Amino acid sequence: MTNLIARLHARLVRDDRGAATLDVGLAAVLVGVTSVAAITLLGGDVTTW
């Protein structure tokens, strides 16, 4: 999974047109996924956040 994200990230960054926007978007997605995973692991309900 991490390898796939790294390859996708490298491909997005290589494209100079809008690379910064894509990079920020990818970072936001990663933070979101990590947050949901952490909440789920802690036994919290994602809908209450």
Protein Blocks (a to p, Z undefined) as FASTA:
>chain_A
ZZmmmmmmmmmmmmmghklmmmmmmmmmmmmmmmmmmmmmnopafklZZ
